[in-house]
Amino acid sequence: MGYWYLTIAIVAEVLATSALKESQGFSRLVPSLLVVAGYGASFYFLSLVLQTIPIGVAYALWAGLGIVLITIVGAVMFGQKMDLPAILGIALIISGVVVLRVFSSIET
């Protein structure tokens, strides 16, 4: 269940961050409520994750995959362009997540 909870936490965080941009400094009610609900759900599920997955692994996956996904959302939904160094950085984050998940011997 830990990785299902982690998936929910990541998706909730990405939705909240997307809504944060749309809230226009918390001046729009509905996106502002989505920010609070999304981050609340994200941290709740992240707390459940920590019952079964070590904190370093859980946080690295949550943060790393959240960065990658919100970058994709920024490009698709908000038309934000990435230059070559940004693409390289995202590729390094993905590589780090893969190495951590596939090759690490940390108990999960």
N, C-alpha and C positions, 0 to 999 in steps of 0.2 A: 504493500500500500504506500510505502514511502515515496516511491517514484511517481505514483499517481498524484499524491498530494503535492509533490514538487512541481509537476506539470501544471496543476491548478494554480499554485502559487505564482509560477512564472507568467501564465496567461493573465491572471488577475493583475499582476504588476504592470504588464505591457498595456492592458486596457486602461488602467488607471493613469499611466504616464501619457497615453494618447489623449485621454480626457483632460489631463492637466493642460496640455497645449490648447485645447478647445475651450477651457474654462476662462481664458483671457484674464488671468490674474484673479481668479475666483469671483469674477463679476457676472458670470452666467451660472444660474442655479443648477440646471440639470447636469452639465459636465462637472461642476464642482461636487455634486453629490456622488457622481460616478467615481471621482477621484478618491473621496473618502471611503466609499464602499469597496472599491478595488484594492486600495492599499490595505484596508482592514482585512479583507479576505486573503490577500497575499500573505500578510504577516501571520494570520491565524493558521493558514495551511503550512507555512514555513515552520511554525512552531510544532506542528504535528510531524513534519518531516524529521525534525531533530530528535524524535523519539527512536528513530530507526537508522538514520544516516548521520555519520559524523559531521559536526558543524562546519569544518573546513571544506569538506566535499560538497555538502548541501549549499553552502553560501557561494562557493566557486561556480557551481552549476547554475544556481538561481541568478547570480549576477551576470555571469558570462552569457548564458542563453538569453537573458533579458536584454542585454546590450545588443546582441545580434538581432533579436526579433524587433526591438524598437527601432533599430536602424533600418530594417526592411520596411516597417510601418511608415517611418519618416519618408522613405523614398517613394513608396507606393501611394500613401494617402496625402502627404503634404508636399510632394514633388521635390524633396530635398536631395540634392545630387551629392554623390561621394566621389572624391578624387582618388588617385592611385594609393597614396599613403593611408587613407581611410579604409579602402578595400583591403589593403595588406594587413592593417591592424585588426580588422574583423576576421580575416583569415587566420591570424595568429590566435585570436580568442577561441575560434572554433577548434583549431588544432590543440590548444590547451585543454579544452573540454574533452576532446576525444582522448588525448593522452591520459588525463585524469581518470576518465571512466573506463577505458579499455585496458590500460597498462598498469595502473596503480594497484598496489596490493593492500591499500587501506581497507579495513573491514567495512562492508556496507550491508 
